């Protein structure tokens, strides 16, 4: 498909805004902040004479956003049934050290968006990737200056973050799904690279050559230990694999996440205090979270459920969509199938196969090009 990173336009066709109920989790556990949470939890376990200083330093690293205060009561209801939903965003800010990936225009968009649903018991999870170019009904939001930003119909999903930051991204997802997001986690380009490098790279196998000058990724078919730069290239590439669409890139992202989770489970981060500190320092510096997770103590609590959810316990799909006949650089939600996805998660049930049967998002073979190990 052609390049999809072009400005969004409005269209008068109405879009559904779902209503729904949400639940308050019994405990703060999830798989979403894989590296950061493990590192924070391990640091507390190790203790030591320098823990007081380290604790304060790592707390100062973490950036927090008070989503609850920003959105107030205009949100889906919390309902306590033990499950949890987390919005995980990868931002494409070009500011600071991220400028090497493009011109800094003073704003950022959500280049990657995943809703992670952790089921009651915290043994399994479902992950729904939302294509950045999905045309959605974006609600009215408030920008960083406190000014109202009007919403509209058929606006690109990733513009929500651009105009209103994390709170607007959360508000848009909640409007789409009818499900309250319990937590928010964000990492940018530079933070992502540092996390991978500090971890020691991620082992993957590619089934074909990947060559993409735009994402600076050149890999021969075979086994690789990806550096942070290469890993970032892999999750950003569109032209090197598949049909060049953002949907193919999402499949690569999902395959990489599973490889990352498998490796985090295997790496001995607790065996070396120095490696553990380096990992914790890098991870906490890389993350922006909601205010309920913006401390080492809370991240450690968040980490307590990681041991029970592995890559094989995660069902990963793309939000059911179709290409927009009027603009093949955009995708439209398949509303009937989308309702099946959100209804399943709201009821804490598995996503039915019928929900993705006719979706353009789960067709194609880009995801099969990469595997772990």
N, C-alpha and C positions, 0 to 999 in steps of 0.2 A: 504494500500500500504506500501512497505518497507520505511525505513528512507530515506528522500530525501536530507539530508544535507551533500552530498558527493561531492568531487571535480568535476568540469565541465570538459568535454572532447570535443575536436573539431571534427567536422564531415564535409566532403566536400560538403554535400547537400546545395545548395544556398538558401538564405532566402531573401524575398522581403524587400527593403528599400523604404518606401513610400515617395512620394513628396506631398507637400500640402501647403495651405495658412493658415495664422492665422490672428487673429484680435486683435487690441489693445483695452482693455476695456475702457468704458467711465468713470467708477469709480472703486475704489478699494474695492469691496465687495465680500465676499465669506463665506461659512460655514466651511471652512477647519480648521481654527485655533479657534475652538469653544470656549474653555475655555480662552485661552490667549487673544483673541480679546475682548471678553466680559469684562474681568477683566480690560484690559487697557482702554477701552472706559468708563467703570464705574468710574475708578479712576479719569479720566479727568473731568467727570461730577461732582463728589463730591468736587473736589478742596480742599481748606483748607490751613492753614498756612504752613504745611509741604510739600506741593505739589512740590515745587522747588527741594527739596532734594530727594523726592520720585521719581520724574520724572527722575532725573539724575541717581539714583541708578537702576531703572528699565531699563533705556536705556543701562546701562553698563552690565545688565544681558544678553541681547539679543546678540546672536552670528549671524553674517551675512556673507553670501557668495555672492560675486559679480559674478553671473552666466553670466550676459551680457558680462562682460569683459573677462571672461574665454572662452566663446564660440565665441565671435566676430560676424561676419556677416554670418557665415556658419550655418544658422538656417532657419526654415520655416518663411514665411513672416507674419508680423503683419497686420491684417486687422481689422478695427474698426467697429464692429457691436453690441457692448454692452455686448457680452458674455465674459467668462473668463475661463481659464484652469489652474489648480494648481496641481503640483505633490506633493503628501504627502507621506513621507517615514518614516517608523519605522526602526531604525538601530539596529543591533544586536551586537554592540560593547561590548566586554568583559573587557574593560579597567576600571580602578578605581573601583567604587562601583558596576559596572556591572559584575565584575569578579566572583560573586557567580553563574552566569548562564553559566559558562564555562571558559576554559583557554583563557587568553588574548594572541592572536597570532599577535598583532600589527596592525591588520586590522579589518574592519567591513564590513558587507554586509547589503543590504536592505531587512530585514526580512519581511517587509510589504510594499507594494507599491500600491497607489491608485491615479488615475487621476480623479480629481473632476472638472466637467464641470458645470459652473453656467450659466444658460440661460439668454438671454437678458431680462431685467426687474427684474432679481434677485428674482424670486418667486419660481423657481424650479431648481433642479440640477440632474445630472446623475453622478454616480461614477463607474469607471471601475477599478477593482482590477486586478493587473498583477501578476500572480503566480511567485514566486521567482525562480522556477525551469524551467521556460519557456526557451527553447533554441532559441536564437535570434541571429541576426547579430549585433555584437557590433562594433560600429565605433571606429576609432583611437581616443584616448583621451590623456590628459596630466595629469601626476600624481602631487602630492604635491611638488615634487622637480623640476617640470618644464620639466620632461623628457616625451617623447612620449611613449605611451603604445599602441602597435598595436592591432587592433581589430581582428575579426575573425567570422567565421560562426558557428552556433550552439554552442554558449557559453551561460551558464546560465545567466539569466537576472540579478540576484543579484550580479554577479561579476563586473558589471559596477561600482557600488559604491565602491566595494572592491579595484579596481585598480586605479580609477580616482576620487573618491569622488562624491559630489553632482553634479558637472558640468558634469561628465561622465554619471551619472544616467539620468540627464535631456537630454543630447545629445542622449542617447540611446532611451529614450521614444519618443523624437522628430523624430528620424530616423524610429522608428516603426510606428508611427502614422501619420507623416506628419503635425502635429499640434504643434505650438509653445506654450510652457509652459509660462504663464504669471508670475507665482510665484512658489516658492519652500518652503516647510515647512518640518522640520524633528524633531522627538523626539526619545530619546533612552529609554532603559528599565527603568533606575532609574527615569528619568524625567516623564515617563508615570505613574509610581507608585505614585510619589509625587502629580501629578495632581489629580489623583483619590482620594487620601487620603485627600488632601486639600479641595476638593469638598464635602467631607463627605461620599464618597462611591457612588456606582451606584446600583440602584435597578433592579434586574432581576428575572425572574422565569425560572427554569429549569424543563423540562418535564421528565427527567430521571436522575439517578445518574451519576456523572462524577468522575472518579477516574483515575488519571494520575500522577504517581510518578515522571516522568521526568519533568513535568511542575509544580509539587508541588501543584496540584489542586485536592481537594476532596470535592465534593458538593453532598448532597442528593437532590433528586427531590423536588422542592418546591420553595418558595420565599427566596431571599437572598439580602442582601446589601453587595456588594463586596468591600473589601478593595483594596488598590492599588496592593498588592501582588496577591490577588485572581484574580483581573481583568487582570493582566499581565499573570497569568497562563491560564486564559480562552482564551485570544487571541493568546496564543502560543501553546495550547494543540492540539495534533493530535491523540494521542493514546486513549484519553478518550472518544472521540465522533467520530462516523462515521467510515470510512474505514482506518483511519490512514494516509490519504494523506494530502498534503498541500492544496488541493482544498477544502477539508472539513473544514480545519482550516480557510480558507478565508470566508466561509459561516458563521462561528462563529464570525469572526471579523466584518463582515457586520452587523450581528444581534446586536452585542455589541455597535457598533457605533450608531445605531439607538436608542438604549436604553440610551446611553450617551447624545445624542442630546435632547431627550425628557426630560431628567432630568435637563440638563443645562437650558432649557427653563422654567422649573418649580421652580428651586432653587432661593431663594431671595438673590442673591449676592450683590445687591445694598442696602439692608437694614442695613448692618453692615459694617462700614468703616474698622474695623479690619479684618473681613473675606475677604472683597474685596481686601485689601492690601496683605494679605497672599496669596490669589489666584493669584493676579497679579504678586507677587514676584516669586511664584513657577512656574507659567506658563511661564513668560519671561525667567527664568533660564533654563527651560526645552527645549526651542525651539532653533533651528537653522533655519534661514530664508534666502531668497534672500535679497540682499542689499536694495531693495525697501521697505522691510517690517521691517527692523531691527531697528526700533525706536518705542517708545510708541505712538507717534503721528500718524505714518503710520499704526500701528496695530489698533489704535482706528478708523481710517478711514476704514480700512479693516473690522472692526466689524459692521459698520453701516448697512450692509445688512443682518446680522444674524437674525434679528427679523422676516424676511419674509419667511425663509426657515426652515421648520420643518422636522421631520423624515418621515412624510407622503408625503412630497414634493420631496423626494429623490428616484430615481430609481437606484438600486445597482445591478451590474452584475459582473461576472468574464470574463476577456478577453477570447473569444472563443478559446478553445484548445482541443487537444486530447492527450492521453497518447502515448509516443514514443514507438512503437513496439520493438525497439532495447534496450530500457531501461525504464522500467515502473516507475523508480524514476524521470523521466523527462517528460515534456509535450511539444508538438509542437503546434505552432499557426495554427489555421484553417484560412488560408489566405483569402478565399472568405468571410467568416463571419466577420473576423477582419476588412476587408475593409468596410463592412457595418457599423460597430461600429464607426470607425474613420470618415467615410464620413458623418454620421449623426451628430456627434459632430462638425465637421468642418462647416457643414451647419446650426448649432444651432437648430437641430431637435431631437425629441426623438429617442432613439435607437429602431429599429424595433425588434419585437419578433422573426422574422426569423433569426436574427443574432446569437441567442443563442440556437436555436432549437436543434442542434446536438452537442452542446458543453459539454464536460465532466465537465466543471467548474460549471455549474448550475444544475447538476444532484446530486442526493443524498439528504439526509434529515438532515445533520448536522446543517444547519441554523435554522431549525424549533425547535431544542432542546431548544433554548434560546429565550425569549421574554422580553420586558420591563415590569417593575412593579413587 
